[in-house]
Amino acid sequence: EFHADYDQRRDELIFEIDGVVVKVNDLALRREMGARSRTPRWAVAWKFPPQQEQTQVRDVVVQVGRTGKLTPVALMMPVDVGGVTVSRATLHNFEIVKNLDVRIGDTVRIVRAGDVIPKVVEVTEKKEPRGKEILPPTECPVCEGEVVRPLVERKIKGEKNKKLVPGANHYCANRLGCPAQLEGALQHYASRGAMDIEGLGKKRVVELRELGLLPNLPSIYMLKEHRERLEKLDGWGELSVNN
């Protein structure tokens, strides 16, 4: 009842919440129950269902990630979902696009998965006449490289053994020559969880690659040879270059 009450009143609160936490209210029992490696056994987060809204799809674009994976992204009429304006949402892969049968002009229901990442869950109204079916590209939208669909092992209904079938995801095969994959690799390499290179974020990786100063990963360690050129760039200074 407490959970349901807060779920109904969450929009009236002066702060954002995505659920309630249920705790054992006895210190002796807490000690007896103990904890897992990351969380106590005597407390659990009970999330609310994700908030939903409806909006219209304006376009579908394809993003290329660090691994070369092609991800269709729906561009939509801006809509407020739980206090956040959402105008784009991932469609994950073209198998999901096909299953949803989403097309430009359709009205879709979106949720913020975990109250964070916008996601299209269904088409609620199909535009008539229907738009063109959204198909995976045959060429990478960034480098025009070949697009491949790797085989994966799957259990087929009614079959005893797993079989190799086309996977759900499409990839750009131009691993070393695709700018999008290179930028993703550089950003990942410089991130806090990897080499933790201070100041080398997404914006600067794109800028330096476009200037021809980061054609590959090893070139990061050659940047010191371009000190004078870096110091003359907009938004850069001695401290930025030193970092």
C-alpha positions in Angstrom: 0.0 0.0 0.0 2.9 2.3 0.8 4.5 1.6 -2.6 1.3 2.1 -4.5 0.6 5.3 -2.6 3.9 6.8 -3.6 3.6 5.6 -7.2 0.3 7.6 -7.5 1.8 10.7 -5.8 5.3 10.8 -7.4 4.4 13.6 -9.8 3.3 15.8 -6.8 6.7 15.5 -5.1 9.3 18.3 -5.3 12.0 15.7 -6.2 12.4 12.8 -8.6 12.0 9.2 -7.3 11.9 5.9 -9.1 10.8 3.6 -6.3 10.9 3.0 -2.6 13.3 1.0 -0.5 12.0 -1.6 1.9 14.1 -2.3 5.0 14.1 -4.7 7.9 13.5 -2.4 10.9 15.4 -4.5 13.5 19.2 -4.1 14.0 19.6 -7.6 15.4 17.9 -9.2 12.4 20.0 -7.0 10.0 23.2 -8.4 11.6 21.9 -11.9 11.3 20.9 -11.4 7.6 24.2 -9.9 6.7 25.1 -8.6 3.2 26.1 -9.7 -0.3 29.2 -8.5 -1.9 27.5 -5.2 -3.0 24.2 -4.9 -1.2 22.7 -5.7 2.2 20.2 -8.6 2.4 18.0 -6.6 4.8 17.1 -3.9 2.2 15.7 -4.0 -1.3 14.8 -1.4 -3.9 11.3 -1.7 -5.1 11.1 0.2 -8.4 8.0 1.8 -9.9 6.8 0.7 -13.4 8.6 2.9 -16.0 6.7 6.1 -17.0 5.2 6.0 -20.4 4.2 8.6 -23.1 3.1 8.6 -26.7 4.7 10.6 -29.5 5.3 10.5 -33.3 8.3 9.2 -35.1 9.9 11.8 -37.4 12.8 9.8 -38.7 15.0 6.8 -38.0 18.8 7.2 -38.2 21.6 4.7 -37.9 24.4 5.2 -35.4 27.8 3.3 -35.6 29.4 2.3 -32.3 32.9 1.4 -31.2 32.5 -2.2 -32.2 31.0 -1.3 -35.5 27.5 -2.2 -34.4 24.7 -0.4 -36.3 22.0 0.9 -34.0 18.7 2.3 -35.4 17.6 5.4 -33.4 14.1 6.9 -33.6 14.0 10.7 -33.8 10.6 11.8 -32.4 8.5 14.8 -31.6 9.7 16.0 -28.2 7.7 14.7 -25.3 8.0 15.0 -21.5 8.5 11.6 -19.8 8.8 11.9 -16.1 10.1 15.4 -16.1 12.7 14.8 -18.9 12.1 15.9 -22.5 12.7 13.0 -24.8 13.2 13.4 -28.6 15.2 10.2 -29.5 15.1 6.6 -28.4 17.1 3.5 -29.3 15.5 0.8 -31.3 18.5 -1.5 -30.5 18.6 -3.5 -33.8 16.8 -4.1 -37.0 15.2 -7.3 -35.8 13.3 -5.2 -33.2 12.4 -2.6 -35.8 10.9 -5.4 -37.9 9.0 -6.9 -34.9 7.6 -3.5 -33.9 6.9 -2.7 -37.6 7.7 0.9 -36.8 7.7 3.4 -39.7 8.2 7.2 -40.1 4.9 9.0 -39.1 3.7 6.2 -36.7 2.7 7.1 -33.1 4.7 5.0 -30.6 4.7 4.4 -26.9 8.0 5.1 -25.2 9.2 4.4 -21.7 12.4 5.4 -19.9 13.9 2.0 -19.0 15.0 2.2 -15.4 13.7 5.8 -15.6 16.9 6.6 -17.6 17.2 5.3 -21.1 14.3 6.1 -23.5 13.0 3.0 -25.3 10.2 2.4 -27.9 8.0 -0.4 -26.7 5.1 -0.5 -29.3 3.4 1.2 -32.2 0.0 2.5 -30.9 -1.2 4.1 -34.2 0.0 3.4 -37.7 0.2 6.3 -40.1 -1.9 5.7 -43.3 -0.8 5.3 -46.0 2.1 3.4 -44.5 5.6 4.7 -44.9 8.5 2.7 -46.3 9.7 -0.4 -44.3 12.9 0.5 -42.4 15.6 -1.9 -43.5 19.2 -2.2 -42.5 21.6 -0.4 -44.8 23.9 -2.3 -47.1 26.7 0.2 -46.6 28.0 1.8 -43.4 26.4 5.3 -43.1 29.7 6.7 -41.9 32.4 5.2 -44.1 30.4 3.3 -46.8 32.0 0.1 -45.8 30.4 -3.3 -46.2 27.7 -4.2 -43.6 27.7 -7.8 -42.3 25.4 -9.8 -40.1 27.5 -12.3 -38.2 26.1 -15.8 -37.5 25.4 -16.9 -34.0 24.5 -20.2 -32.3 20.8 -20.5 -31.4 18.5 -23.2 -30.2 15.8 -23.7 -32.8 12.3 -24.7 -31.6 11.8 -28.4 -32.3 15.5 -29.0 -33.0 17.8 -31.0 -30.8 21.1 -29.1 -31.4 21.9 -25.5 -31.8 22.3 -24.1 -35.3 24.2 -21.2 -36.8 21.7 -18.5 -37.8 22.1 -14.8 -38.6 22.3 -12.7 -35.4 20.1 -9.8 -34.6 22.8 -7.2 -35.0 24.5 -5.7 -38.1 28.1 -4.5 -38.2 30.3 -2.3 -40.3 33.1 -4.6 -41.5 35.6 -1.8 -42.0 37.1 -2.2 -38.6 40.3 -0.2 -39.1 39.0 2.4 -41.6 35.7 3.5 -40.1 35.9 7.0 -38.4 33.0 6.2 -36.1 34.7 3.0 -34.8 38.0 4.8 -34.5 36.4 7.6 -32.4 34.6 5.1 -30.3 37.8 3.1 -29.7 39.8 6.3 -28.8 37.0 7.5 -26.4 36.9 4.1 -24.7 40.8 3.9 -24.5 40.9 7.4 -22.9 38.0 6.8 -20.5 38.3 6.6 -16.7 37.8 2.8 -16.7 40.7 2.3 -19.2 43.8 4.7 -19.4 42.0 7.6 -17.7 43.5 10.3 -19.9 42.3 13.6 -18.4 40.9 16.0 -20.9 40.6 13.6 -23.8 36.8 13.3 -23.9 34.4 12.8 -26.8 34.5 16.3 -28.1 38.3 16.5 -28.2 38.6 13.0 -29.7 36.3 14.0 -32.6 38.2 17.3 -33.1 41.7 15.8 -33.1 40.6 12.9 -35.4 39.2 15.4 -37.9 42.4 17.4 -37.8 44.3 14.2 -38.6 46.2 14.1 -35.3 44.5 10.9 -34.1 44.5 8.4 -37.0 44.8 5.4 -34.7 45.3 4.5 -31.0 49.1 4.8 -30.9 48.9 8.3 -32.2 47.6 9.4 -28.7 51.3 9.1 -27.6 52.5 11.2 -30.5 50.4 14.2 -29.6 53.3 15.7 -27.7 55.0 16.3 -31.1 52.1 18.7 -32.0 52.2 20.9 -28.9 52.4 24.2 -30.7 49.5 23.3 -33.0 47.3 22.2 -30.1 47.9 25.4 -28.1 46.6 27.4 -31.1 43.2 25.6 -31.2 40.1 27.2 -29.9 39.4 26.3 -26.3 42.8 24.9 -25.7 45.6 26.3 -23.5 48.9 25.2 -21.9 47.1 23.4 -19.1 44.8 21.4 -21.6 47.8 20.5 -23.7 49.8 19.4 -20.6 46.9 17.2 -19.5 
